[in-house]
Amino acid sequence: MRKGFTTGSCAAAASKAAVWMLLGGGRKEQIEIITPAGIRYKARIEEISVCEDSVCCAVRKDAGDDPDLTDQMLIYAKVSRTSDVPEPSPDNGGNPADPVRLGKENGAGKIHIRGGRGIGRVTRPGLDQPVGCDAINSVPRAMIRKEVRSVMELFDYRGSLTVEIFAPQGEALAPRTFNPRLGIEGGISIIGTTGIVEPMSTRAILDTIRVEISQKKAMGESVLVVVPGNYGLQFLKERYGFDPEKAVRCSNYIGDTIDMAKEAGMTKLVLCGHVGKLVKLSGGIMNTHSREGDCRLELLAAAALRCHAPGQIPERILACASAEEACTILQEEGMGKPCFDLIMDRIHFYLEKRAGGQLETECLMYSNQYGLLGATAGAREFFMGEMA
């Protein structure tokens, strides 16, 4: 399966090409960046428009073999010379998630990043960017800043620049994404943590999981550590010093992974994941993709009810945009521990039910904001043993 490149990679490449043409003159019809995954991306530059104090160009997204709605969409970047006084906007006026935005680096000018037409605006809390900001996530922002800064240094440019990312097709496409449900309105998000789009063919993913489990078994391992994705690996590494190479990524296919672990003869499976995915397990949902079942808030509200939370708390949870936002309500109302203890108990019940007595299961669940929310006793013991 052929990998592709994220909207974040496209935005960073377009930004680099635009600033190169602005400061260096001439046309730049191909540009290369290094993605956070360390993979080189050679992007073809389209729709070049050069003015005296600005340059605009675009990169066409190639999602590889992934069935991505934004595949072949043009992601534009317009880079303009600007004064050191930023234009008033959420991006440069009040985004605590990116404090270096207004600071000078090594005497060089400032870089202001903002979204334009077709880029969504965050309207609800609990997402990567604060309410009121353009939906350009923190990793793409860092990528854009890095690539633009490298060209500024190459041409010894000491002034300030404004980078506007826009995607005209994003307005029409946005209603077909999950953005409106999450509280992102008016366009798409510029996202990506590695810069790379991994193909999401179900068969390919399941085959890969099976191969990795077989490899672990062949190396003499009997305990399988499973995470849905990169964030789980990061959490285990930072909290427990766990080696990410020892874990298997299962994406949304938790039930299938349990089945494969049983078939391989593993004796224990330890699952670690974010509350937004794992809370679904407390309702017996073993494929956590949103198209299979998305009742995160309903399950969190049900847990609050079972823990005798006041009536307004479940109602407030149901009105949330994300599981992280619901966690904030539970924690601030002093209901976090009883609710997550109950949720972990239900998760463990359904994991054990799927394992059918052929495999011991353990689980940890975390939040980006609050860290570890709950863990089975065996999971705590396992990872503390790994630290020893």
Summary of the structure (lengths in Angstrom):
residues: 388
radius of gyration: 22.7
end to end distance: 39.4
largest distance: 70.9
contacts: 1342
relative contact order: 0.11
helix: 42%
strand: 22%
